[in-house]
Amino acid sequence: MGYPGKNTKGYEAPKRPFEKQRIEDETRIVIEYGLRNKREVWRAQGVLRRYRKAARELLAFMSQSTDEQQIATKREHLLGHLNRIGLLGPDADIDDVLSLKIQQPLERRLQTMVYRQGLARSPKQARQMVTHGHIAIAGRRVDIPSYRVPRDQETQITYYGTSPLTSDGHPEIERINKKRR
């Protein structure tokens, strides 16, 4: 066991580093979502990998165990968590967990939400606004672009109160409003 205070990698690099199709797909995703590098794609893949593993373990447990109450508890725990963070809908099933795509966790990032709600003109600008502290969730400043926004907080994303972007005369706000029209 290593030192508990030491940070560990939150991603796993690909086994075949020079696979052309994978590189092209990752590059397209990085451009589409305005990510900093491919490590952020690999981190999202790791998140999906963990949820899929939990779903497979649940399916194996369902086939081995006869305790219906314990099966229902584990199933509700996994599906309830995925519903709260917004990856699945309320009527989802275990098969939906296994069919999750890389785009779904990337759509839940604060950076993407800011862009999709029209608070920024591009994904890159959304990332810059978040890191510079211009974005708040429920009045609290959040400066982490990869913050996963839960379903109940997605409507509370606004500009931070003391940000210069809150004034109507700011030239960037006028450009964003012009783009919305």
C-alpha angles and dihedrals in degrees: 000000000000131000107298095218093055116103117238131206114277094203143047119228118229118272092228106044098186102048105138100209093048091048091051093047092049092047091052091051092047091053095043095051098033094238122174096232143335092274087077089056090049090049090054089049089052091053090052090046091056093049092048090049090052090050092050091048089050091051090050090048090050091054093049104037129068096193101110094185093056091046091051091048094052092044093050091046093055097040093042091053092049090048093050093051090046102244094117136028125245094262096049126135136205090268089060090057091054092049097053115133130214091251093065098067090039090056089056094059117111091234092057093043091053090052095044092050091054098247090125135032097228139011090253091053089048089054091050093049091051095048092046091054101249095125128076135182114212090345095307118113114241118190100176113100093198094055108133107230113217118226093252093055101046093092092051097066111121141140114289114262099245095038116119087230090074092072116091094224095060109122094223092055089051090053092048092048090048090053091050091058 
